[in-house]
Amino acid sequence: MSDMIETLPQVMQDYLEGRKLDEVECIIADLPGIARGKAVPASKFMRQTSFHLPDSIFYQTITGDWGEAAGAEGFIERDMILRPDMSTARPAPWTGDWTMQVIHDAYDRDGDPIPFSPRNVLKRVVKLFEDKGWKPIVAPEMEFFLVARNLDPAKKIEPMMGRSGRPAAARQAYSMTAVDEFGPVIDDIYDFAEAQGFEIDGITQEGGAGQLEINLRHGDPVKLADEVFYFKRLIREAALRHDCFATFMAKPIADEPGSAMHIHHSIIDRATGKNLFSGPQGGETDAFFNFLGGMQAYLPSAIAVLAPYVNSYRRYVRDHAAPINLEWGRDNRTTGLRIPISSPDARRIENRLAGMDCNPYLGIAASLACGYLGLINESWPSKQYKGDAYEGEGDVPRVMGEALDLFEEARALRDVLGEEFCRVYGIVKRTEYDEFLQVISPWEREHLLLNV
């Protein structure tokens, strides 16, 4: 076992120093981003080069039902071959023993990547950039709520109780006092992140009651998606230690802002190492505007991936800290596409449409795909929006069904993401949407029961 330990990332070696590795969690993200896999004794993991899971994990809806996406041979649950990416080996510091997590990639029997595995979808998009001599760089922001434990789905979600004994207050954006209310949870988040070797760029209080934001440093898209995938789990575990829940729902509490996963993008020219968005004199290049134009042109078709649940569309509310259109502006947080203040070397484009409920691999893949199409097609954006973009017209789909219609018609986007992924994703999401339409809500009972 000592030979294997010496090959692990340094953070894993440091965690295990003087200790015996007990268990390995072999995991992979499904379409919603849930960690699926197997936990095996460390001694067994040392002897295996792969393990099997049925491909049906990618046909499952968020409710546990199944989409009819198995293809011509039917629902036979064919085994996939899952191989570990040892660079992703990280501790699971909340467990009672010494446990390691390892993200795996999915292949078929011929050694080809499973096209509807989310990590493979992102790798596919990144390779398209690499084939052009480009290196995409992303930086995700993660917003989430810490809420009171909720054991009854019929009960409204409420903010958690803070250190003061009072419920978390809303409309306290950037308040350090508000952050202090969650001090014990945040301390555990920092400790877990440090144990896993993740660098947090900052934690701030957002505008919602009990809503926080964690910023991650920019880097490789697959590596950053892995980190968000890991972070969601570690944040949930930290919250459970303090008698509260962490939720990544796009809109968990009515009348409060929703939670986004803003994605910052830049492109590096591999030949020169320079930011493709900045010219020799520091000005904005055609590539900058092409990427921006591609996002405007293709993001409507990608919303079904960036906003994957019916709840996601409750976030796109005018004057409520989420965009309602695809206008772009410099240092303007009311637009769907924002150009932050930066030096020419750090020039980037921020996509503010993605919800925190999206699968990080798929959200980043879809966002990059739109920019890639803009670069390839030399798309050009609309004129910069100046002023409050909430005063403009909304052009973001408002319901899941409309978003899926656009996704299914988007030939160019589907070619980039992979037709087989898009086929499976569309079927699974249609199944979820049909499930939702069978549920009668309290609003309907209150206003329609005796009035229509």
matplotlib code that plots the C-alpha trace (Angstrom):
import matplotlib.pyplot as plt

x = [0.0, 2.9, 3.8, 0.3, 0.3, 3.5, 1.8, -1.1, -1.5, 0.6, -2.5, -3.7, -0.2, -0.2, -3.6, -2.6, 0.8, 1.2, -2.3, -3.7, -6.1, -9.2, -11.6, -11.8, -15.0, -15.0, -17.3, -18.7, -21.2, -24.6, -26.7, -27.9, -24.3, -25.0, -22.0, -22.7, -20.3, -19.0, -17.1, -14.4, -11.7, -8.4, -6.7, -9.2, -8.8, -5.1, -5.8, -8.3, -7.7, -11.4, -14.9, -18.4, -21.6, -24.7, -25.2, -28.7, -27.3, -27.4, -31.0, -32.3, -34.3, -33.8, -36.8, -35.3, -37.6, -36.1, -36.1, -36.6, -33.2, -31.6, -31.6, -32.4, -31.4, -33.7, -33.2, -30.6, -28.4, -25.1, -22.1, -19.7, -16.0, -15.0, -11.3, -9.9, -8.3, -5.8, -5.1, -8.5, -7.8, -8.9, -9.7, -13.2, -12.4, -15.9, -15.9, -15.2, -12.2, -9.5, -11.3, -10.2, -12.5, -11.5, -13.4, -13.7, -14.2, -16.7, -15.8, -17.6, -16.2, -14.2, -12.5, -14.5, -15.7, -19.4, -20.8, -23.5, -21.1, -21.0, -17.2, -16.7, -19.0, -16.8, -13.6, -15.1, -15.7, -12.3, -10.7, -12.4, -10.7, -7.3, -7.6, -7.7, -4.6, -6.7, -6.7, -10.0, -9.8, -12.8, -13.6, -16.9, -18.7, -20.8, -23.9, -25.9, -28.2, -27.7, -31.2, -33.0, -33.4, -36.5, -38.0, -41.4, -41.5, -44.9, -43.2, -41.6, -37.8, -36.6, -33.3, -31.0, -30.6, -27.4, -24.9, -27.0, -30.0, -31.9, -32.7, -30.3, -31.3, -31.9, -30.6, -27.3, -25.0, -21.3, -22.0, -19.2, -21.5, -23.9, -21.0, -20.0, -23.5, -22.4, -18.9, -18.8, -20.2, -17.7, -14.8, -15.6, -15.9, -12.5, -11.0, -12.6, -11.4, -7.9, -7.8, -8.8, -6.3, -8.8, -8.1, -11.0, -10.7, -13.2, -16.5, -19.1, -22.6, -25.1, -28.4, -30.6, -31.3, -28.5, -27.1, -23.3, -21.0, -17.7, -15.3, -12.7, -9.5, -9.4, -8.0, -8.6, -12.4, -12.3, -10.3, -12.6, -15.7, -14.2, -13.7, -17.4, -18.5, -16.4, -17.4, -21.1, -20.6, -18.2, -20.4, -23.4, -21.3, -20.2, -23.8, -25.0, -22.4, -24.2, -27.9, -28.7, -28.9, -26.9, -29.0, -28.0, -31.5, -31.8, -34.7, -35.2, -37.0, -39.8, -39.1, -35.3, -32.7, -31.8, -28.4, -26.2, -23.0, -21.6, -18.9, -16.0, -14.3, -11.1, -9.1, -5.3, -3.5, -1.3, 1.4, 1.9, 0.5, -1.5, -5.1, -7.0, -9.4, -6.7, -4.6, -1.0, -2.1, -4.4, -7.7, -10.5, -10.0, -12.3, -12.1, -13.4, -16.5, -16.9, -17.0, -19.5, -21.6, -21.6, -22.9, -25.7, -26.6, -26.5, -27.2, -31.0, -30.6, -28.3, -30.6, -32.1, -28.6, -27.8, -31.2, -32.0, -35.2, -38.6, -37.4, -34.5, -36.8, -38.1, -34.7, -35.0, -37.1, -36.8, -35.0, -34.1, -30.4, -30.6, -30.6, -33.7, -31.9, -28.7, -27.6, -23.9, -22.2, -19.0, -19.1, -22.9, -24.5, -27.9, -26.9, -26.8, -23.2, -20.9, -17.4, -15.7, -13.1, -9.7, -6.3, -5.9, -4.1, -7.1, -9.9, -12.8, -16.5, -18.9, -22.0, -24.5, -27.3, -26.2, -27.9, -26.1, -28.4, -26.8, -24.3, -20.9, -19.5, -22.5, -22.9, -19.3, -19.4, -22.6, -21.3, -17.9, -19.7, -21.6, -18.5, -16.7, -19.4, -19.1, -15.4, -15.8, -18.7, -17.2, -20.5, -20.8, -22.7, -25.3, -24.4, -23.2, -26.1, -25.7, -27.9, -30.3, -30.8, -33.9, -35.6, -35.0, -36.9, -36.6, -35.3, -34.5, -37.0, -39.4, -40.3, -38.6, -40.7, -39.8, -36.1, -36.2, -37.8, -35.0, -32.4, -33.9, -33.8, -30.2, -28.3, -25.0, -24.9, -25.8, -22.9, -20.5, -21.9, -22.4, -25.7, -25.9, -25.5, -28.2, -30.6, -30.3, -30.3, -33.5, -35.3, -34.4, -35.4, -38.7, -39.4, -38.7, -40.9, -43.8, -43.4, -43.6, -46.8, -48.5, -48.0, -50.8, -49.3, -50.6, -51.1, -53.5, -55.5, -55.7, -56.7, -58.4, -60.3, -63.3, -62.8, -62.8]
y = [0.0, 2.4, 2.3, 3.5, 6.2, 7.7, 8.2, 10.1, 13.9, 15.6, 16.8, 13.1, 12.0, 14.8, 13.7, 10.1, 10.8, 8.3, 6.9, 3.9, 4.4, 2.4, 3.0, 4.4, 6.0, 5.4, 8.1, 9.6, 12.5, 11.6, 14.1, 16.0, 16.0, 13.4, 11.3, 7.7, 4.8, 2.3, 2.4, -0.4, -1.3, 0.3, -3.1, -4.0, -0.6, -1.2, -4.4, -3.0, -0.8, -0.2, -1.1, -1.4, 0.5, 0.3, 3.0, 3.4, 5.8, 8.4, 7.7, 8.4, 11.6, 13.6, 11.9, 8.4, 7.6, 6.6, 8.3, 6.0, 6.9, 3.4, 3.4, 0.7, -2.3, -1.4, -1.0, -3.7, -1.7, -2.4, -2.1, 0.8, 0.5, 3.2, 4.1, 6.3, 9.7, 9.5, 13.3, 13.8, 11.7, 13.7, 13.0, 12.8, 14.5, 14.3, 10.5, 8.5, 6.7, 7.5, 7.7, 8.8, 9.9, 9.4, 10.6, 8.1, 8.4, 6.2, 4.1, 1.5, -2.0, -0.6, 1.9, 4.9, 7.6, 7.2, 10.3, 11.2, 11.1, 14.8, 14.8, 13.4, 16.1, 18.8, 17.1, 16.9, 20.7, 21.5, 19.4, 21.4, 24.5, 22.7, 21.5, 25.2, 26.0, 27.6, 26.9, 27.8, 29.2, 29.4, 30.6, 29.6, 31.3, 29.2, 30.6, 28.6, 28.9, 27.6, 26.8, 25.2, 21.5, 20.7, 17.2, 18.0, 18.9, 20.6, 23.1, 26.2, 26.4, 28.8, 30.4, 28.7, 29.9, 31.9, 32.1, 34.9, 32.6, 34.6, 33.4, 34.6, 38.0, 38.9, 42.0, 41.9, 41.5, 41.7, 42.1, 40.6, 40.4, 38.2, 36.0, 35.7, 34.3, 31.1, 31.1, 27.4, 26.1, 28.3, 27.1, 23.5, 24.5, 26.0, 23.0, 20.5, 22.6, 22.8, 19.1, 18.5, 21.0, 23.5, 27.2, 29.4, 32.9, 34.3, 33.8, 36.6, 37.1, 37.4, 39.2, 36.3, 35.2, 32.7, 33.0, 32.7, 32.9, 31.1, 32.1, 29.7, 30.7, 30.5, 27.5, 24.4, 23.8, 20.1, 20.7, 23.5, 21.4, 18.6, 21.1, 22.4, 18.7, 18.1, 21.4, 20.7, 17.6, 19.1, 22.1, 19.8, 17.8, 20.9, 22.1, 18.8, 19.1, 22.2, 21.1, 22.9, 22.1, 23.5, 23.8, 24.5, 25.0, 27.8, 29.4, 27.8, 30.7, 32.8, 36.6, 35.9, 36.1, 32.8, 31.0, 31.2, 29.6, 32.6, 31.4, 33.6, 32.8, 33.7, 32.0, 31.6, 31.3, 28.2, 29.4, 32.8, 32.3, 35.5, 36.2, 35.9, 38.6, 41.3, 42.8, 44.0, 47.5, 46.0, 46.6, 44.2, 41.9, 40.4, 37.1, 38.8, 40.1, 36.8, 34.9, 37.4, 37.2, 33.4, 33.5, 35.9, 33.8, 30.3, 30.6, 30.6, 27.1, 26.1, 27.3, 23.8, 22.8, 25.9, 25.9, 22.2, 22.0, 23.7, 25.5, 27.0, 29.4, 31.0, 32.6, 34.7, 37.5, 41.2, 43.3, 40.2, 39.7, 37.4, 38.3, 38.3, 38.8, 38.4, 42.0, 42.6, 45.4, 46.5, 46.1, 45.9, 43.2, 43.7, 42.2, 38.5, 38.9, 41.0, 42.3, 42.7, 45.3, 43.7, 44.2, 43.3, 40.0, 39.1, 40.2, 37.8, 37.4, 36.5, 34.4, 35.2, 32.9, 29.5, 28.4, 26.7, 23.7, 22.8, 20.0, 21.9, 19.8, 20.4, 24.0, 24.9, 22.7, 24.4, 27.9, 27.3, 25.7, 28.9, 31.0, 28.4, 28.6, 32.4, 32.1, 29.6, 31.5, 35.0, 36.0, 39.6, 40.8, 43.5, 47.0, 47.3, 47.9, 50.9, 51.4, 49.0, 45.9, 45.0, 47.9, 46.0, 43.1, 39.6, 37.0, 34.1, 31.1, 31.3, 27.6, 24.3, 23.2, 26.2, 25.8, 22.1, 23.1, 25.4, 22.8, 20.2, 22.5, 23.7, 21.8, 23.7, 23.4, 19.8, 19.1, 20.6, 18.9, 15.6, 14.4, 11.3, 13.3, 15.8, 12.9, 11.3, 14.6, 15.8, 12.5, 12.6, 16.2, 15.7, 12.8, 15.1, 17.8, 15.4, 14.2, 17.8, 18.5, 15.7, 17.6, 19.9, 22.9, 24.7, 27.8, 25.9, 24.5, 28.0, 30.0, 27.6, 25.1, 27.3, 30.2, 28.7]
z = [0.0, 0.7, -3.0, -3.9, -1.3, -2.7, -6.1, -4.7, -4.9, -2.1, -0.3, 0.0, 1.2, 3.8, 5.1, 5.5, 7.0, 10.0, 9.3, 7.5, 4.6, 5.4, 2.5, -1.0, -2.5, -6.2, -7.5, -10.7, -11.2, -12.8, -14.8, -11.7, -10.3, -7.6, -6.6, -7.6, -7.2, -4.7, -1.4, -1.3, 1.2, 0.5, 0.0, -2.7, -4.5, -4.7, -6.7, -9.1, -12.2, -12.8, -11.6, -13.2, -12.9, -15.2, -17.7, -16.3, -13.7, -16.4, -17.3, -13.7, -12.9, -9.8, -8.2, -8.8, -11.8, -15.2, -18.6, -21.6, -22.9, -23.2, -27.0, -29.6, -27.4, -24.6, -20.9, -20.4, -18.0, -19.7, -17.5, -18.0, -17.2, -14.7, -14.4, -11.7, -12.4, -9.5, -9.8, -8.2, -5.1, -2.1, 1.6, 2.9, 6.2, 7.7, 7.8, 10.9, 9.4, 6.9, 3.6, 0.1, -2.7, -6.3, -9.4, -12.2, -15.9, -17.8, -20.8, -22.9, -23.7, -26.6, -24.5, -25.9, -23.5, -22.5, -24.4, -21.8, -18.8, -17.7, -17.1, -20.6, -22.1, -20.6, -21.7, -25.2, -25.3, -23.8, -26.6, -29.2, -27.9, -27.6, -31.2, -32.2, -30.1, -27.3, -23.6, -21.9, -18.3, -16.0, -12.5, -10.9, -8.1, -5.8, -4.1, -1.6, 1.4, 5.0, 6.1, 9.1, 8.9, 6.8, 7.2, 5.8, 2.0, 2.6, 5.0, 3.7, 3.8, 6.6, 7.3, 9.8, 13.3, 13.7, 16.6, 18.2, 18.5, 15.8, 12.3, 9.6, 8.3, 4.7, 2.8, 4.5, 1.5, 2.3, 6.0, 8.1, 11.1, 9.0, 8.0, 11.7, 12.4, 10.5, 11.9, 13.1, 9.7, 7.8, 10.0, 9.0, 5.3, 5.5, 7.3, 4.9, 1.9, 3.3, 3.9, 0.3, -1.1, -2.4, -2.4, -1.5, -3.0, -0.5, 1.3, 1.4, 2.6, -0.2, -0.3, 0.9, 4.4, 5.2, 1.6, 1.1, -1.8, -2.3, -5.0, -6.5, -8.2, -12.0, -13.8, -16.0, -16.6, -15.7, -12.5, -11.5, -12.2, -10.1, -7.3, -7.4, -7.5, -4.3, -2.7, -2.9, -0.8, 1.7, 2.3, 2.9, 5.4, 7.2, 7.6, 9.0, 11.7, 13.0, 12.8, 9.5, 5.8, 2.9, -0.2, -3.8, -5.1, -7.5, -5.5, -2.1, -0.4, -1.9, -1.9, -1.5, -4.3, -6.0, -6.0, -9.1, -10.3, -12.1, -14.6, -15.6, -18.9, -20.7, -23.4, -23.6, -26.9, -26.3, -28.7, -27.0, -23.5, -24.0, -23.2, -26.6, -25.4, -25.2, -28.0, -28.0, -26.8, -24.2, -26.1, -26.6, -29.6, -32.2, -30.3, -27.2, -29.1, -31.0, -27.8, -26.3, -29.5, -29.4, -25.8, -26.8, -29.8, -28.3, -24.5, -25.0, -26.3, -23.4, -20.6, -20.2, -19.0, -17.0, -15.4, -15.2, -13.0, -12.8, -9.7, -11.7, -13.6, -10.4, -10.1, -13.3, -11.7, -12.6, -10.0, -7.9, -8.4, -11.4, -15.1, -17.2, -20.6, -22.5, -22.6, -21.9, -20.1, -18.4, -14.6, -14.8, -12.5, -14.0, -17.4, -18.1, -19.5, -17.4, -18.2, -14.8, -14.1, -14.8, -16.3, -20.0, -19.0, -16.8, -19.2, -18.9, -19.6, -16.8, -17.5, -14.8, -16.0, -14.7, -11.5, -8.6, -9.1, -12.5, -12.8, -12.7, -15.6, -17.8, -16.8, -17.6, -20.8, -22.1, -21.3, -23.0, -26.0, -26.7, -26.6, -28.9, -31.5, -31.4, -32.1, -34.9, -36.5, -35.8, -34.1, -33.1, -30.0, -29.7, -28.6, -25.0, -22.6, -20.4, -17.4, -15.6, -17.8, -15.8, -17.7, -20.9, -22.4, -21.0, -23.4, -21.1, -21.2, -18.3, -18.0, -18.4, -21.3, -23.4, -22.6, -23.6, -26.9, -27.7, -26.6, -28.8, -31.9, -31.4, -34.0, -33.7, -29.9, -30.0, -32.3, -29.9, -26.7, -28.5, -30.0, -27.8, -24.6, -25.8, -26.7, -23.3, -21.4, -23.2, -22.5, -18.8, -18.4, -20.3, -17.9, -14.9, -16.3, -16.9, -13.3, -12.0, -14.1, -12.2, -8.9, -7.7, -5.8, -2.7, -5.0, -7.2, -4.3, -2.7, -5.7, -8.0, -5.7, -5.1, -7.5, -11.0]

ax = plt.figure().add_subplot(projection="3d")
ax.plot(x, y, z, "-o")
ax.set_aspect("equal")
plt.show()
